Amino acid sequence: MGLAALAFAPAAHAALPPAPTAPYTAITATGMNGSLAWTPSDKSFDQPSRSASFFSLGASDHGQGLHFWVTAPNGSSLAVGTYPFVDSYGDATHATLYLGGGPTGVGGCGPKSTGTVRILELTDTSFAADFDYAPGSDYCLGGGHGEVRWNSTIGYRVVTADKAPLRFQGAAGEGIPAQTVTLTGAGSDPVAFGSATVAGGGADGFRITGDTCAGNSIGYGQTCTVTVAADDSKAMAHEAWLDLPDALGVHRVVAMTSYVKKSLRGTFIPLYPIRLVDTREGRGLPKGGLTAGQTAVIHANNGFAPVGAVGAVVLNVTVTQATAPGFVTAFPAGRPRPLASSLNFPKGWTGSNSVTVATGAGENVAFYNNTGTIQLIVDIIGFYAAGDAISQGLCQFGQRCVTSEYHPMTPERLVDTRTALKGKKMPAGSYLTLSIDFGPYDNAHLTAFAVNVTAVNPSAAGYLTTWNGVSGGIPTASTVNYGKGKTVPNMSVVQANPCMFTGDCPESSYPRSFGVYTSAKTDVIVDLFGIYDDGTLGAGMRFTPMDPTRIVDTRTGLGHPVALGPAKTAKITPSAAVLAGNAQALALNVTAVAPTKATYVSAWCDGFARPTVSTLNAVPGQIVPNAAMVEISSPGAFDLYNNAGDTNLVVDVVGSFYFSDFDPSTAVGQGLRTAGLNPHPVISPPVLHVL
């Protein structure tokens, strides 16, 4: 027998009319576009029209008409038996069959469809026929089935479904709710089901998770259910059908489609810097600071993103007025505090560090202070999306959320004011505009810059602030906090100048830029080690946060047995747990602890030449933390270099980056990786603005 499709039948859950009794009059049909069961109990039937070669039966319901007719092959009379048919204009060997109209638009399978019609009863006062559309016919991929009775002694079998077609949609990896189809017997005879299966070209996109129909028979008004889940493992569209065979060989089917789009999980959304916490004035946390052993919790999403959209935040965390040496740990609220630190400091210190941390319950972040009393300042500069919730609302300033992917690159020095300003420091209250030209196409899609910013030999204590250089003026937030005469680095992700707020820049876009402000007279070094784009360039990375995990502490021999000596390099290979999820780069917090000489430390991908720029700079006896985003080699390793003296190093991992759209181990992946970004940007001379 053939295939029959089920689709939405409005009466499936309504009160059923009385059960049919002989003699039977009915028009039933199930096709890929719907199903119906019309009987005289609730529909108005016309008297049939017939001749030796023709039979026609029609019905109506509140102005909607349904019409069935069948003609014998050319030159033949219609008789009990089986005929191949076409949907229009039969010939000497094919009957012609038509079914059209009805509230669901079931009709026939369409022009050029083929199938088989079986005339079961044909007298002057009665008629019965079953028909099946062949699967694969035009407009009728899954086939179709129908049964027509007029004043017949032969019963009919029909089943309606409460929902069809099944349509699944969602984002990859974020779960798509399963759907349950309830089947209801609506004919005079029961239907005995076999086991449901999924068929069609996209069958691998679905799976059956429950089937109460299998092995059971349902009569008039009785029900059974089949539950189907869609595969959300990757972005893809599927079309298939749920195949529900019965004991007589009829395969009723429910059409199914799924559309799984690429998730936005792990994309970065740059922000104009916002101050979330300042315990000196009671902003975000009570005034007075954090005491020894205290853990304070803040809400990380203060309205700059849709609720539930923030998976991890990129913060600048500053400690000042420390009454004792200690450390601060940022971690997801509601989870156990990890053995890791975000910021280490001596007594009396004022300093900051870039901290990336996953959010916990309620999009909250916890801060632990281990000893003494500190004043805590927290600024947010961006966040990583928790999932597709980021597409369900607006972000900062009521604008669309600009999701971005990360591209690491060979570090480029954007400015060193010791040479760029010809021996003159940046004046207090001034700022630089730094412009980088990747070419018209790449410029049009850049959203943010990953930079390392260093204050060198300030004339007084103060701070640096990085921002897009335009929006809202200079923000009340800091990137680097420095003391007089110190050398203080910090990593930052800086929003690019804001043509991004009004959509993509034109392809003739000017170079992208950002600003660096100083509150006190100082020299400044800025190194570029990566960019973010809007996902257009390809081969971009997304971020997976993790609870902070310590992988190196040379004081205890973790990760490397001893402190690094002068001009020494250590190869670091994290555990498989840290590298899970196809990690291609790591987000680190690197701390130099009490070097014996003034030094710098560099972190980079193992197997590549050491870069000419540093990750952090430290003076003897100093504790200096800095964040770093470091690519790893195919075995999963990176290198650490210490320039001078003996230096203990501590490294914590806060997350990893992965390629979202290809496998980097393949030849195609390698081609995408190298083709995604212009590797040779043109760096314009800095422009100094004195306020």
C-alpha positions in Angstrom: 0.0 0.0 0.0 1.0 3.6 -0.2 2.0 6.5 2.1 -0.4 8.8 3.7 0.5 12.2 5.4 -1.1 13.6 8.5 -1.3 17.3 9.2 -3.3 19.7 11.4 -6.9 18.7 11.7 -8.9 21.3 13.5 -11.4 18.8 14.9 -8.8 16.5 16.4 -9.3 17.8 20.0 -12.8 19.2 19.6 -15.8 17.1 20.6 -16.1 14.3 18.0 -19.4 13.8 16.3 -21.2 10.5 16.9 -19.3 7.4 15.7 -20.1 6.5 12.1 -22.4 3.6 11.4 -23.2 1.8 8.1 -24.0 2.7 5.5 -20.9 5.0 5.3 -20.5 8.3 3.5 -17.2 10.1 4.0 -14.4 11.8 2.2 -11.0 11.4 4.0 -7.6 12.5 2.9 -4.2 12.8 4.4 -1.4 14.5 2.5 1.8 16.4 3.2 -0.2 19.6 3.5 -3.0 18.4 5.8 -5.6 15.9 6.8 -9.4 15.8 6.9 -12.3 13.5 7.6 -15.7 14.8 6.3 -18.9 12.9 7.1 -22.6 13.8 6.9 -22.7 14.1 10.7 -21.3 17.7 10.5 -20.9 18.4 6.8 -23.4 18.9 3.9 -22.9 16.3 1.1 -24.2 16.6 -2.5 -25.7 13.8 -4.4 -22.9 12.1 -6.4 -22.5 12.5 -10.2 -21.7 9.4 -12.2 -21.5 7.8 -15.6 -20.0 4.6 -16.9 -16.5 6.0 -16.7 -16.9 8.7 -14.0 -17.7 9.2 -10.4 -17.8 12.5 -8.5 -18.7 13.4 -4.9 -18.8 16.8 -3.3 -19.4 18.3 0.2 -19.5 21.7 1.8 -19.0 23.3 5.2 -19.9 27.0 5.8 -18.9 28.0 2.3 -15.9 25.8 1.9 -16.2 23.0 -0.7 -14.5 19.7 -1.1 -14.6 17.7 -4.3 -13.5 14.3 -5.3 -13.7 12.7 -8.8 -12.2 9.8 -10.6 -12.4 8.8 -14.3 -11.5 5.5 -15.9 -8.6 5.3 -18.4 -9.5 6.6 -21.9 -12.0 4.4 -23.7 -12.7 2.3 -20.5 -15.6 2.0 -18.1 -15.0 2.4 -14.4 -15.3 -0.9 -12.5 -14.2 -2.6 -9.3 -10.4 -3.0 -9.5 -7.1 -1.2 -9.2 -5.9 1.5 -11.6 -2.7 3.6 -11.8 -3.6 7.2 -11.9 -2.3 10.7 -12.7 -3.6 13.8 -11.0 -4.6 15.4 -14.4 -5.5 14.1 -17.8 -5.2 10.3 -17.8 -4.6 8.2 -20.8 -5.4 4.8 -22.2 -3.5 3.1 -19.3 -4.0 5.7 -16.4 -7.1 6.8 -14.6 -7.5 10.4 -13.6 -8.1 11.3 -9.9 -8.7 14.7 -8.4 -9.3 15.8 -4.8 -9.5 19.5 -4.1 -10.6 22.0 -1.5 -11.2 21.6 2.2 -10.3 23.8 5.2 -6.6 22.7 5.4 -6.0 22.8 1.7 -5.2 19.1 1.6 -6.4 18.5 -1.9 -4.5 16.1 -4.0 -0.7 16.0 -4.0 -0.7 18.4 -7.0 -0.3 18.4 -10.8 1.8 15.6 -12.3 1.4 13.4 -9.1 0.9 9.7 -9.6 -0.5 6.9 -7.6 -2.9 4.0 -7.3 -6.7 4.0 -6.9 -8.6 0.9 -5.8 -12.3 0.9 -6.6 -13.8 -1.4 -3.8 -17.5 -1.0 -4.4 -19.4 0.4 -7.4 -23.2 0.1 -7.8 -26.0 2.4 -8.8 -26.5 3.3 -5.1 -23.0 2.9 -3.5 -19.4 3.7 -4.0 -16.1 2.9 -2.2 -12.5 3.7 -3.2 -9.1 4.0 -1.5 -6.2 5.8 -3.2 -2.5 6.4 -2.5 -0.2 9.0 -4.0 3.2 7.7 -4.8 6.0 9.0 -2.5 8.3 11.3 -4.4 5.6 12.6 -6.7 5.8 16.3 -7.6 4.5 18.4 -4.7 4.0 15.2 -2.7 7.4 14.1 -1.3 5.9 11.8 1.4 2.9 10.6 -0.5 -0.7 10.8 0.5 -3.7 8.6 1.1 -7.5 8.9 1.0 -10.7 6.9 1.4 -14.0 7.9 -0.2 -17.3 6.2 0.7 -20.9 6.9 -0.5 -23.7 4.9 1.0 -21.2 2.0 1.3 -21.1 -1.1 3.5 -17.3 -1.0 3.5 -15.9 0.8 6.6 -13.1 3.3 6.5 -10.0 4.0 8.5 -8.8 7.5 9.2 -6.5 9.1 11.9 -6.1 12.8 12.5 -3.1 14.5 14.1 -3.4 17.5 16.5 -0.3 19.1 15.0 1.3 18.9 11.6 3.6 19.7 10.1 6.0 19.7 13.0 8.3 22.7 12.8 11.4 22.9 15.0 13.7 25.9 15.3 16.4 27.1 17.6 20.1 27.7 18.0 22.8 25.1 17.8 23.7 23.6 21.1 21.0 25.4 23.1 18.3 22.7 23.1 15.1 22.6 21.0 12.0 21.4 22.8 10.6 18.0 21.7 7.1 17.9 20.2 4.4 15.3 20.8 1.8 14.4 18.1 -1.5 13.1 19.4 -3.2 10.8 16.9 -7.0 10.3 17.2 -9.1 7.6 15.5 -11.8 9.2 13.4 -13.1 6.4 11.2 -15.5 3.5 11.4 -12.7 0.9 11.6 -9.7 0.8 14.1 -6.1 1.4 13.0 -3.4 -0.9 14.3 0.0 0.8 14.3 3.5 -0.6 13.9 6.6 1.3 15.2 7.1 4.8 14.1 10.2 5.8 12.1 11.7 8.9 10.6 12.1 8.9 6.8 13.2 11.3 4.1 16.4 13.0 3.1 16.8 14.9 6.4 15.9 11.9 8.6 19.2 12.3 10.5 18.0 15.6 11.9 15.3 14.0 14.0 14.8 11.1 16.5 11.8 9.5 18.1 11.9 9.7 21.8 8.4 8.2 22.6 5.8 6.1 20.8 2.6 4.9 22.5 1.1 4.0 19.2 3.5 1.1 18.4 1.7 -2.3 18.7 -1.6 -0.6 19.7 -4.9 -0.3 17.8 -7.0 2.9 18.2 -10.7 3.0 17.3 -13.0 6.0 16.9 -12.2 8.7 19.5 -9.2 6.8 20.9 -5.7 8.4 21.0 -2.0 7.5 21.0 1.1 9.7 20.9 4.5 9.9 19.2 7.2 12.3 20.5 10.0 13.6 18.2 13.1 15.6 19.1 15.2 17.6 16.6 19.0 17.4 16.5 20.5 20.8 17.6 24.2 19.7 17.5 25.0 22.0 14.5 23.5 24.7 12.4 21.6 23.1 9.6 18.1 22.7 8.1 16.4 19.4 7.7 13.2 18.1 6.1 11.8 14.7 6.7 8.6 13.0 7.8 7.4 10.9 10.7 6.3 7.5 9.2 3.5 5.8 11.1 2.8 2.4 9.4 -0.3 0.3 10.1 -1.0 -3.4 9.9 -2.5 -3.1 6.4 0.6 -1.5 4.9 -0.6 2.2 4.9 2.2 4.5 6.0 0.7 7.6 7.5 3.2 10.4 7.7 3.6 13.8 9.5 5.8 16.3 7.7 8.6 17.7 9.7 11.1 20.6 9.3 13.9 21.9 11.5 15.9 25.0 11.2 18.9 25.2 13.5 20.7 28.4 13.2 24.2 29.1 14.4 24.2 30.0 18.1 25.5 33.3 19.3 27.0 31.6 22.4 30.6 32.8 23.0 30.4 35.9 20.8 31.7 39.1 22.3 29.8 42.3 22.7 32.0 45.4 23.3 30.7 48.1 25.5 31.3 51.7 26.3 33.0 51.3 29.7 30.7 51.4 32.7 31.6 51.6 36.4 29.7 48.9 38.2 31.4 49.1 41.7 33.3 51.7 43.7 33.3 51.0 47.4 34.9 54.4 48.1 31.5 56.0 47.4 29.1 53.1 47.9 28.4 52.4 44.2 27.4 48.8 43.5 28.5 47.6 47.0 28.3 49.2 50.5 30.7 52.0 51.2 33.8 51.1 53.2 35.4 48.4 51.2 35.9 44.6 51.5 37.3 43.2 54.8 39.5 40.2 55.2 37.8 37.0 54.1 34.8 38.8 52.8 33.0 37.7 49.6 30.8 40.3 47.9 28.4 39.6 45.1 27.4 42.0 42.3 24.9 41.9 39.5 26.9 41.9 36.3 24.1 42.7 33.9 22.8 46.2 34.9 20.6 46.6 31.8 23.2 46.8 29.0 21.9 43.4 27.6 18.8 41.3 27.5 18.1 39.2 30.7 20.0 35.9 30.5 22.3 37.0 27.7 25.5 37.5 29.7 27.6 34.4 30.0 30.9 36.0 31.0 32.0 39.6 31.6 35.2 41.4 30.8 36.1 43.7 33.7 38.8 46.0 34.8 39.2 45.3 38.5 41.1 47.9 40.6 42.2 47.6 44.2 43.3 50.7 46.2 44.0 51.5 49.9 45.0 47.9 50.7 45.9 47.6 54.4 47.8 44.4 53.9 49.3 42.4 51.1 46.8 40.0 49.6 44.7 39.0 46.5 41.2 39.2 45.1 39.5 36.4 43.3 36.6 36.9 40.9 34.4 33.9 40.3 30.9 32.9 39.3 28.5 33.6 42.1 26.9 30.6 43.7 29.9 28.3 42.8 32.7 27.2 45.1 35.6 29.7 45.2 38.5 28.4 43.1 42.1 28.2 44.0 43.1 31.1 41.8 43.6 34.9 42.0 42.5 37.7 39.7 44.6 40.4 41.3 47.6 40.2 43.7 48.8 43.3 45.5 51.1 44.6 48.3 50.1 46.8 51.2 49.2 50.3 50.1 49.0 49.4 46.5 46.8 50.9 43.9 46.5 48.9 40.7 44.2 47.1 38.3 43.9 44.0 36.1 41.7 42.9 33.3 39.5 40.1 34.5 37.3 37.8 32.4 34.9 35.8 34.6 31.9 33.7 34.0 28.6 34.8 35.5 26.9 32.6 38.0 23.3 32.3 39.1 21.3 35.4 38.2 24.1 36.8 36.0 26.0 37.6 39.2 29.8 37.6 39.9 31.5 37.2 43.3 34.7 38.9 44.6 36.7 37.5 47.5 39.3 39.5 49.4 41.6 37.2 51.3 43.3 39.6 53.8 43.2 43.2 55.2 40.7 45.8 53.9 40.6 47.0 50.4 38.6 49.5 48.3 37.3 47.7 45.2 36.5 49.4 41.9 35.0 47.4 39.0 34.4 48.6 35.4 32.9 46.5 32.7 34.1 46.9 29.1 32.2 44.0 27.4 30.7 40.6 27.8 30.5 37.2 26.1 27.0 35.9 25.2 25.5 33.1 27.1 23.5 32.0 24.1 20.9 33.1 21.7 19.1 35.2 24.3 21.4 38.0 23.1 19.2 38.2 19.9 16.0 38.7 21.9 16.5 42.4 22.8 18.7 45.5 22.7 22.0 46.3 24.3 23.8 49.5 25.5 22.1 52.8 24.6 19.1 50.9 23.2 21.1 49.8 20.2 21.2 46.4 18.6 23.7 43.9 20.2 26.8 43.8 18.0 28.1 40.2 18.4 31.8 39.7 17.6 34.4 36.9 17.1 38.0 37.1 18.1 41.0 37.0 15.7 44.4 36.7 17.3 47.2 38.2 15.3 51.0 38.8 15.5 51.4 41.6 18.0 51.9 45.1 16.5 53.1 48.1 18.4 50.6 50.9 17.8 52.4 53.6 19.8 55.3 54.2 22.1 55.1 57.9 23.1 58.8 57.9 24.1 59.5 58.0 20.4 56.2 59.1 18.8 56.1 62.3 20.9 59.9 62.8 20.5 60.8 62.4 24.1 57.8 64.3 25.5 55.2 62.6 27.7 51.5 62.8 27.2 50.3 65.8 29.2 47.9 65.3 32.1 44.3 65.4 30.9 45.2 64.5 27.3 44.3 61.6 25.0 45.6 59.9 21.9 43.6 58.8 18.9 45.1 55.6 17.5 44.0 54.5 14.0 44.5 51.2 12.3 43.7 50.4 8.7 43.1 46.8 7.7 41.7 47.8 4.3 38.2 48.8 3.3 36.5 45.4 3.6 38.0 44.4 7.0 37.6 47.9 8.4 33.8 47.7 7.7 33.4 44.8 10.0 35.8 45.5 12.9 34.1 45.9 16.3 36.9 46.0 18.9 40.6 45.8 19.5 42.5 43.5 22.0 45.4 45.6 23.3 48.0 45.7 26.0 48.4 49.2 27.4 51.4 50.2 29.6 52.0 53.4 31.6 55.7 54.1 31.6 57.4 56.3 34.3 54.4 58.6 35.2 55.2 61.9 36.7 52.4 61.4 39.3 49.9 58.8 40.3 46.9 58.6 37.9 45.1 56.4 35.5 44.7 55.5 31.8 41.3 55.0 30.1 40.7 53.3 26.8 37.4 53.7 24.9 36.1 54.1 21.4 37.3 57.6 21.3 33.9 59.2 20.6 30.8 58.0 22.3 29.8 59.8 25.4 33.1 61.5 25.9 35.8 60.1 28.2 34.2 57.5 30.4 34.4 57.5 34.2 36.2 54.3 34.2 39.9 53.2 34.2 42.0 50.7 32.3 45.4 51.2 34.0 46.0 52.6 37.5 49.6 53.7 38.1 51.8 55.2 40.7 54.5 57.8 40.2 57.6 56.4 38.5 56.1 52.9 38.0 55.8 50.8 34.8 52.2 49.3 34.9 50.6 47.2 32.1 47.1 46.0 31.6 45.2 44.2 28.9 42.0 45.6 27.5 39.4 45.0 24.9 38.4 48.3 23.4 35.3 49.1 21.4 36.1 50.5 18.0 34.8 53.9 17.0 31.1 53.7 16.7 29.9 53.5 13.1 29.0 50.0 14.4 26.1 51.5 16.3 24.1 52.2 13.1 24.9 49.0 11.3 27.8 47.9 9.2 30.1 50.6 8.0 30.3 51.1 4.2 32.8 49.0 2.4 34.8 52.1 1.7 35.1 52.5 5.5 37.8 54.7 6.9 40.4 53.1 9.3 39.0 52.1 12.7 40.3 53.9 15.8 40.1 54.2 19.6 41.2 56.6 22.3 43.7 56.4 25.2 43.3 59.1 28.0 45.7 59.8 30.8 44.9 61.7 34.0 48.6 62.5 34.8 51.7 63.1 32.7 53.1 59.8 31.5 54.5 57.9 28.6 52.3 55.2 27.1 52.9 52.0 25.1 50.0 50.3 23.3 50.4 46.9 21.6 47.7 45.3 19.4 47.5 41.5 19.6 44.0 40.8 18.2 40.8 42.2 16.8 37.1 41.4 17.0 34.8 41.4 13.9 31.1 41.1 13.4 31.4 37.5 12.2 31.6 38.4 8.5 35.4 37.8 8.0 35.2 34.1 8.9 37.7 32.1 10.9 36.8 34.0 14.1 37.0 32.5 17.6 34.3 32.3 20.3 34.8 32.1 24.0 33.9 29.4 26.5 34.3 30.6 30.1 35.4 28.3 32.9 35.8 28.6 36.6 39.3 30.0 37.2 41.8 27.2 37.2 45.4 27.4 38.3 47.8 25.7 35.9 51.2 27.2 36.9 52.7 28.2 40.2 56.5 28.0 40.1 56.6 28.6 43.9 55.1 25.1 44.4 56.3 23.4 41.3 52.8 23.4 39.7 53.2 23.4 35.9 56.9 24.2 36.0 59.3 23.1 38.7 61.2 26.3 39.5 61.2 30.1 39.0 62.3 31.2 35.5 65.8 32.4 35.4 67.2 35.1 33.1 66.4 34.6 29.4 64.6 31.3 30.1 61.6 29.9 28.4 59.1 27.4 29.9 56.8 25.3 27.8 53.4 25.0 29.5 51.0 22.1 28.6 47.6 22.4 30.4 45.6 19.4 31.3 43.1 17.8 28.9 40.2 19.3 31.0 41.5 22.8 30.4 41.8 22.2 26.7 38.4 20.5 26.2 36.1 21.8 23.5 38.5 22.2 20.6 40.4 25.0 22.5 42.6 27.0 20.1 43.6 29.8 22.6 43.4 30.4 26.3 42.3 33.4 28.4 44.9 33.7 31.1 45.8 35.7 34.2 49.6 35.8 34.4 51.3 37.1 37.5 55.0 37.8 38.1 55.9 37.4 41.7 58.9 39.3 43.2 61.4 39.2 40.4 65.0 39.7 41.5 65.7 42.2 38.7 63.6 44.5 36.5 62.2 42.2 33.8 59.4 41.5 31.4 57.5 38.3 30.7 56.0 37.2 27.4 53.4 34.5 26.7 52.9 33.1 23.2 52.0 30.0 21.2 54.5 27.2 21.5 56.3 26.4 18.2 56.4 30.0 17.0 59.0 32.7 17.4 58.8 34.8 20.6 57.1 38.1 19.9 58.9 41.4 20.3 56.3 42.7 22.8 55.8 41.8 26.4 52.8 40.4 28.3 53.8 42.3 31.5 56.6 44.3 32.9 57.8 44.1 36.6 60.5 45.7 38.8 62.4 43.9 41.6 60.2 42.7 44.4 57.0 43.7 42.6 53.9 41.5 42.2 52.4 42.3 38.7 49.4 40.6 37.2 48.1 41.0 33.7 45.6 39.2 31.5 46.6 37.6 28.3 44.9 35.8 25.4 47.3 33.3 24.1 47.0 30.9 21.1 48.1 27.3 21.8 49.9 24.8 19.5 48.2 21.7 18.2 49.5 19.6 21.2 47.9 22.3 23.3 51.0 24.2 24.6 52.2 27.8 25.1 55.4 29.3 26.2 56.5 31.8 28.9 59.7 33.8 28.7 61.4 35.7 31.5 63.9 38.4 30.4 66.0 39.1 33.5 66.7 37.8 37.1 64.7 35.0 38.6 60.9 35.4 38.5 58.2 33.2 40.0 55.2 32.9 37.7 51.5 32.1 38.5 49.1 31.4 35.7 45.3 30.9 36.0 43.0 30.0 33.1 39.6 31.7 33.0 38.4 30.3 29.6 39.2 29.2 26.1 38.6 30.3 22.6 37.4 27.9 19.8 36.8 28.3 16.1 33.0 28.3 15.6 32.7 27.5 11.9 35.4 25.1 10.8 37.9 22.4 11.9 41.3 24.1 12.0 43.1 20.7 11.6 41.8 20.4 8.0 43.4 21.9 4.9 40.2 23.9 4.3 40.3 25.1 7.9 43.9 26.2 7.6 43.0 28.2 4.5 40.1 29.9 6.2 42.3 30.7 9.2 44.9 32.5 7.2 42.5 34.1 4.8 40.1 35.6 7.4 42.0 38.8 8.2 44.4 41.2 6.5 47.6 40.4 8.5 49.4 43.7 7.7 47.4 46.7 8.9 48.6 50.2 8.3 49.1 52.0 11.6 48.7 55.8 11.4 50.7 58.2 13.6 48.9 58.9 16.9 47.0 62.1 17.2 47.4 63.9 20.5 44.4 65.9 21.9 45.1 68.2 24.9 41.9 69.0 26.8 
